[in-house]
Amino acid sequence: MIIKKNFKIFFIIFLFLFLIIFTYIKLFKKENNPKSESSISEDIIYKSNIIENVNYITKDADGNEYIINSRQGEIDFSDPNIIYLKDVRALIKLNMSEEISIISDFGKYNTNNFDTIFSKNVIIKYLENKIVGDYVDFSMERNSMIISKDVIYSNLENIMKADVIEMNIKTKDTKIFMYEENKKVNIRSKN
C-alpha cells in the first residue's frame, strides 16, 4: 500500500514536471522564432495589399469623367481609402472642353473623394499645351489642379518656367507664380 501511494505521488510529480517543461519549451520556442504565427499572417496581409493593373473611372455631378490607370497600386494600411500608385496615366474628360492627359511615375489616389496627387516626372497635355513638373495636386473637391516643383509650360510659341501653376478646373482661371518675391516667372518665345 505504501508502494502504491509512493508510486502515485511520484507519477503526479513526474506528470506535473513534464507539463511545466513542455509548456516552457513551447513558449520559449515561440518567443525566439522570428516567423511565429503572427508575423507570418502579417507577411501575408502585407503582400496581399498590392493590386496589379489598377483602373478607376468616375464621373462628377457636372458630367466630367476621370479615368486613372496604373501598373500597380498599394493600399495604405492606416487609411484603406488611399492607394499609392506606380506608372500612372490619367485622362480627364471635361464637359464642354478638351481632354487633359496626365502621366507620372507615382500617384496617391483617394477613393472617397477621387483627389489624386501625381509625383515625379509629371507630364500634362492639353490641346497644344504641355506642362512638365514634379508634383501635381488634382482635387475634384476644390475644383483645382496645382502643378509645382520645376514647372515648365510650353505651347507652339512659348516656353515658361515657374514654381507653381494653379488652375480652377471649372472656370479655367489660372495663377502662375514664384515662391520668392524677388524671382520672376521666366517666359521666352520659341522663335
Residue pairs with C-beta under 8 A, 6 or more apart in sequence:
30 36
49 74
49 75
49 77
50 72
50 73
50 74
51 72
51 73
51 74
51 75
51 83
52 71
52 72
53 69
53 70
53 71
53 72
54 68
54 69
54 70
54 71
54 72
54 73
54 83
54 85
54 109
55 67
55 68
55 69
55 70
56 66
56 67
56 68
56 109
56 111
56 114
57 65
57 66
57 67
57 68
58 65
58 66
58 114
59 65
59 66
60 66
60 140
62 95
62 170
63 95
64 92
64 93
64 94
64 95
64 169
65 91
65 92
65 93
66 90
66 91
66 92
66 93
66 114
66 140
67 90
67 91
67 92
67 93
68 85
68 88
68 89
68 90
68 107
68 109
68 116
69 88
69 89
69 90
70 85
70 86
70 87
70 88
70 89
70 107
70 109
71 86
71 87
72 85
72 86
72 87
73 83
73 84
73 85
73 86
73 109
74 83
74 84
75 82
75 83
76 82
76 83
76 84
81 110
81 111
81 112
82 108
82 109
82 110
82 111
83 108
83 109
83 111
84 106
84 107
84 108
85 106
85 107
85 108
85 109
86 105
86 106
86 107
87 105
88 102
88 103
88 104
88 105
88 106
88 107
88 118
89 101
89 102
89 103
90 101
90 102
90 103
90 107
90 116
90 118
90 138
91 99
91 100
91 101
91 102
92 99
92 100
92 101
92 102
92 138
93 99
94 100
94 169
97 172
98 126
98 127
99 126
100 124
100 125
100 126
101 124
101 125
101 126
102 118
102 122
102 123
102 124
102 136
102 138
103 121
103 122
103 123
104 118
104 119
104 120
104 121
104 122
104 123
104 136
105 119
105 120
105 121
106 118
106 119
106 120
107 116
107 117
107 118
107 119
108 116
108 117
108 119
109 115
109 116
110 116
113 139
113 140
113 141
114 140
115 137
115 138
115 139
115 140
115 141
116 138
117 135
117 136
117 137
117 138
118 135
118 136
118 138
119 134
119 135
119 136
120 134
121 134
122 131
122 132
122 133
122 134
122 135
122 136
122 147
123 130
123 131
123 132
124 130
124 131
124 132
124 133
124 136
124 147
128 155
128 156
129 153
129 154
129 155
130 153
130 154
130 155
131 147
131 151
131 152
131 153
131 154
131 165
132 150
132 151
132 152
132 154
133 147
133 148
133 149
133 150
133 151
133 152
133 165
134 148
134 149
134 150
135 147
135 148
135 149
136 145
136 146
136 147
136 148
137 144
137 145
137 146
137 148
138 144
138 145
139 145
140 169
143 168
143 169
143 170
144 166
144 167
144 168
144 169
145 166
145 167
145 169
146 164
146 165
146 166
146 167
147 164
147 165
147 166
147 167
148 163
148 164
148 165
149 163
151 161
151 162
151 163
151 164
151 165
152 159
152 160
152 161
153 159
153 160
153 161
153 162
153 165
153 176
154 160
154 190
156 190
157 189
157 190
157 191
158 187
158 188
158 189
158 190
159 187
159 188
159 189
159 190
160 176
160 185
160 186
160 187
160 188
161 185
161 186
161 187
162 176
162 177
162 178
162 185
162 186
163 177
163 178
163 179
163 183
164 175
164 176
164 177
164 178
164 179
165 174
165 175
165 176
166 174
166 175
166 176
167 173
167 174
167 175
168 174
176 185
177 185
178 184
178 185
